[in-house]
Amino acid sequence: MQALALAITLVGMVLGAFLLTALRVWWFAPLASNWGNLDKLIIISLVLCGGAFIAINLFVAYTIYAHNSHRGRKAFFFVDNPRLEWRLIWLTAIGIVLLLAPGLYFYAQVITPPQKPYVIEVLTQQWLWSYRYPGKDGVLGPADIKNYSPANPFGVNTEAQTSQDDVPALGGPLYLPLGQPVLLRMRSNDVLHSFFVPEFRMKMDVVPGMVTQMWFTPTRTGEFQVICAELCGVGHSTMIGKVVVVEPKEFERWLEERPTIAQTLQSTGNAQR
């Protein structure tokens, strides 16, 4: 009875997992970027790993039920089975290739941004997301953590001409134009963070002392949530932000209405006098 109960439990576990997946009880957030291929990659992994999960557990359930102990019955012992072992080795190797090959193909696309993306700087700190846009010259001015001050959180080089017209957005939100490839260059002012927007299918760690980057193309207007996917301190759960994807003309209007770095520093200096 114990063997039968355990076998039924394993079959029920497999059936429950299959139904939860087939009915999409927990599934992807609605796609809002060009990275639908990553969904395909996850589905390939899910099918391969799910197939192995089902096969192994059903085999274990059958073995428990069909070969449970009976009085007078002895187990058969053999040292090895080279034929079976080689079959398992080849089957495992094929499974690994099927998992890795699509991943390497898609990863090559992820790390290769288009030639002329719209570049935005992302600055993280406990527990805030901030952004810096290029001004009318289309170039982000140089910045360095050594230039950091409360009045200059991005650490921009205020003497550089290309920095004067940059547009900061302290605390966000991150406004993006629809259909425009966007390259986010990310820095941290303190500890390790991770920029994650589920609808964009992109996540990248933001590491102190270095610049990391990720790119995508927004394909749907609306508001989306930025989540910090790395434990960054006691306020980690509150480190959320907002992404707003709008039509290109609306984005241009929003950008023109924002004060530039030069205007921000000037107003801060006047306030301190």
Secondary structure, 3 states (H helix, E strand, C coil): CHHHHHHHHHHHHHHHHHHHHHCCCCCCCCCCECCHHHHHHHHHHHHHHHHHHHHHHHHHHHHHHHCCCCCCCCCCCCCCCHHHHHHHHHHHHHHHHHHHHHHHHHHHHHCCCCCCCEEEEEEEECCEEEEEECCCCCCCCCECHHHCECCECCCECCCCHHHHCCEEECCCCEEEECCCCEEEEEEECCCCEEEEEHHHCEEEEECCCCCEEEEECECCCEEEEEEECCCCCCCHHHCEEEEEEECHHHHHHHHHHCCCHHHHHHHHHHHHC
